[in-house]
Amino acid sequence: MAATPFRPPWFGHIGVQLLAGVALAYNLVQIVLKLVDGQWGAAFLSFAWCVLFGYVLTESLSFRKEQQRAAADDDAPSAPTD
């Protein structure tokens, strides 16, 4: 199993997810507009931004789930072992 990358605690914040989602939606619209205008290079750049922001969004969502799972494990009372 690969080592997990370091992610700062704010990476799972809802603001990061919202910002990445808005940037992803904006760049998806830009791809369509650039393709209609025939600007292939600019459309490819928007596609690259979509890949980046999509990756940030999915990783942020998975990191938030990990944080919630870890918080739930810490809050759950452990059963006494005899």
Backbone as CSV, one residue per row, in Angstrom:
resi,resn,N_x,N_y,N_z,CA_x,CA_y,CA_z,C_x,C_y,C_z
1,MET,0.842,-1.164,0.000,0.000,0.000,0.000,0.893,1.236,0.000
2,ALA,0.540,2.189,-0.804,1.335,3.412,-0.922,1.114,4.310,0.286
3,ALA,2.121,5.060,0.611,2.013,6.009,1.713,1.034,7.114,1.327
4,THR,0.254,7.557,2.283,-0.695,8.624,1.997,0.038,9.952,1.922
5,PRO,-0.340,10.806,0.989,0.337,12.101,0.877,-0.050,13.023,2.029
6,PHE,0.823,13.962,2.328,0.516,14.944,3.364,-0.511,15.927,2.825
7,ARG,-1.545,16.120,3.596,-2.560,17.101,3.255,-2.778,17.978,4.480
8,PRO,-2.729,19.289,4.311,-2.984,20.157,5.465,-4.431,19.997,5.929
9,PRO,-4.710,20.271,7.192,-6.065,20.066,7.719,-7.136,20.874,6.979
10,TRP,-6.794,22.033,6.439,-7.778,22.858,5.744,-8.147,22.300,4.375
11,PHE,-7.422,21.290,3.890,-7.698,20.748,2.567,-9.075,20.102,2.495
12,GLY,-9.591,19.595,3.597,-10.913,18.979,3.620,-12.036,19.956,3.927
13,HIS,-11.726,21.237,3.999,-12.722,22.246,4.325,-13.721,22.400,3.178
14,ILE,-14.954,22.709,3.528,-16.015,22.855,2.525,-15.727,24.006,1.569
15,GLY,-15.015,25.021,2.023,-14.675,26.149,1.154,-13.762,25.734,0.016
16,VAL,-12.824,24.836,0.298,-11.932,24.330,-0.749,-12.734,23.553,-1.778
17,GLN,-13.669,22.750,-1.301,-14.506,21.967,-2.203,-15.403,22.865,-3.037
18,LEU,-15.956,23.895,-2.432,-16.818,24.822,-3.152,-16.023,25.588,-4.210
19,LEU,-14.857,26.056,-3.837,-14.015,26.796,-4.784,-13.586,25.909,-5.951
20,ALA,-13.194,24.683,-5.660,-12.793,23.761,-6.724,-13.981,23.424,-7.625
21,GLY,-15.160,23.256,-7.059,-16.349,22.959,-7.856,-16.737,24.108,-8.773
22,VAL,-16.660,25.329,-8.260,-16.983,26.503,-9.076,-15.955,26.668,-10.192
23,ALA,-14.679,26.497,-9.862,-13.626,26.624,-10.877,-13.769,25.533,-11.936
24,LEU,-14.154,24.335,-11.524,-14.371,23.246,-12.476,-15.532,23.563,-13.407
25,ALA,-16.639,24.046,-12.857,-17.799,24.390,-13.684,-17.459,25.520,-14.651
26,TYR,-16.729,26.523,-14.178,-16.340,27.638,-15.035,-15.487,27.148,-16.208
27,ASN,-14.538,26.288,-15.928,-13.657,25.813,-16.985,-14.363,24.863,-17.945
28,LEU,-15.364,24.132,-17.483,-16.156,23.308,-18.391,-16.910,24.182,-19.384
29,VAL,-17.462,25.290,-18.903,-18.135,26.233,-19.797,-17.126,26.834,-20.763
30,GLN,-15.930,27.157,-20.271,-14.908,27.745,-21.129,-14.473,26.775,-22.230
31,ILE,-14.432,25.488,-21.924,-14.078,24.499,-22.956,-15.076,24.580,-24.105
32,VAL,-16.347,24.581,-23.767,-17.385,24.620,-24.799,-17.283,25.907,-25.616
33,LEU,-17.128,27.029,-24.928,-17.052,28.303,-25.635,-15.816,28.367,-26.541
34,LYS,-14.692,27.878,-26.065,-13.458,27.913,-26.869,-13.553,26.968,-28.063
35,LEU,-14.189,25.807,-27.883,-14.343,24.882,-29.005,-15.276,25.462,-30.064
36,VAL,-16.328,26.150,-29.631,-17.243,26.771,-30.582,-16.526,27.870,-31.370
37,ASP,-15.658,28.610,-30.702,-14.907,29.683,-31.359,-13.714,29.170,-32.162
38,GLY,-13.400,27.907,-32.033,-12.286,27.324,-32.776,-10.919,27.605,-32.163
39,GLN,-10.889,27.952,-30.903,-9.629,28.212,-30.213,-9.188,26.928,-29.507
40,TRP,-8.527,26.057,-30.259,-8.199,24.728,-29.767,-7.182,24.762,-28.630
41,GLY,-6.204,25.635,-28.730,-5.193,25.720,-27.676,-5.769,26.190,-26.357
42,ALA,-6.625,27.199,-26.416,-7.267,27.703,-25.209,-8.226,26.660,-24.628
43,ALA,-8.879,25.899,-25.489,-9.770,24.840,-25.015,-8.977,23.747,-24.308
44,PHE,-7.796,23.432,-24.843,-6.961,22.421,-24.190,-6.486,22.913,-22.828
45,LEU,-6.153,24.203,-22.732,-5.738,24.760,-21.448,-6.888,24.699,-20.444
46,SER,-8.094,24.988,-20.882,-9.255,24.876,-19.992,-9.477,23.429,-19.577
47,PHE,-9.216,22.502,-20.492,-9.322,21.087,-20.147,-8.301,20.723,-19.071
48,ALA,-7.089,21.245,-19.199,-6.054,20.969,-18.191,-6.468,21.527,-16.825
49,TRP,-7.059,22.715,-16.810,-7.545,23.274,-15.553,-8.668,22.409,-14.981
50,CYS,-9.523,21.869,-15.860,-10.594,20.979,-15.397,-10.032,19.735,-14.727
51,VAL,-8.987,19.182,-15.301,-8.362,18.010,-14.700,-7.805,18.361,-13.326
52,LEU,-7.134,19.489,-13.221,-6.553,19.914,-11.950,-7.624,20.149,-10.899
53,PHE,-8.636,20.945,-11.225,-9.663,21.256,-10.235,-10.535,20.038,-9.924
54,GLY,-10.742,19.162,-10.885,-11.461,17.920,-10.608,-10.703,17.040,-9.644
55,TYR,-9.389,16.982,-9.808,-8.551,16.205,-8.884,-8.597,16.802,-7.482
56,VAL,-8.500,18.116,-7.382,-8.558,18.774,-6.076,-9.909,18.503,-5.416
57,LEU,-10.973,18.573,-6.182,-12.310,18.342,-5.640,-12.462,16.912,-5.125
58,THR,-12.067,15.929,-5.904,-12.226,14.536,-5.469,-11.320,14.214,-4.284
59,GLU,-10.085,14.709,-4.302,-9.187,14.449,-3.177,-9.663,15.157,-1.915
60,SER,-10.210,16.355,-2.054,-10.712,17.078,-0.903,-11.922,16.361,-0.305
61,LEU,-12.788,15.848,-1.157,-13.948,15.099,-0.660,-13.522,13.825,0.066
62,SER,-12.566,13.105,-0.492,-12.113,11.874,0.167,-11.374,12.188,1.467
63,PHE,-10.611,13.266,1.488,-9.906,13.646,2.714,-10.886,14.065,3.794
64,ARG,-11.961,14.750,3.399,-12.982,15.142,4.378,-13.650,13.908,4.981
65,LYS,-13.911,12.903,4.157,-14.498,11.661,4.672,-13.547,10.983,5.648
66,GLU,-12.244,10.999,5.335,-11.254,10.425,6.250,-11.238,11.181,7.567
67,GLN,-11.315,12.509,7.504,-11.329,13.311,8.720,-12.570,13.012,9.557
68,GLN,-13.718,12.886,8.908,-14.950,12.595,9.642,-14.905,11.199,10.252
69,ARG,-14.345,10.253,9.500,-14.225,8.891,10.018,-13.286,8.858,11.221
70,ALA,-12.174,9.581,11.155,-11.222,9.617,12.266,-11.843,10.303,13.477
71,ALA,-12.623,11.357,13.249,-13.281,12.047,14.361,-14.329,11.149,15.006
72,ALA,-15.040,10.382,14.196,-16.048,9.461,14.738,-15.382,8.346,15.531
73,ASP,-14.231,7.878,15.068,-13.510,6.836,15.792,-12.973,7.355,17.117
74,ASP,-12.555,8.613,17.140,-12.042,9.202,18.380,-13.155,9.457,19.383
75,ASP,-14.347,9.797,18.902,-15.464,10.107,19.772,-16.176,8.857,20.277
76,ALA,-16.058,7.761,19.547,-16.760,6.534,19.937,-16.110,5.959,21.195
77,PRO,-16.942,5.650,22.196,-16.362,5.052,23.411,-15.901,3.626,23.107
78,SER,-14.758,3.320,23.632,-14.230,1.982,23.387,-14.799,1.020,24.412
79,ALA,-15.020,-0.195,23.961,-15.557,-1.227,24.844,-14.470,-1.684,25.814
80,PRO,-14.810,-1.876,27.058,-13.776,-2.328,28.012,-13.354,-3.759,27.693
81,THR,-12.090,-3.973,27.771,-11.561,-5.329,27.536,-11.125,-5.915,28.859
82,ASP,-11.578,-7.113,29.126,-11.217,-7.778,30.389,-10.167,-8.802,30.161
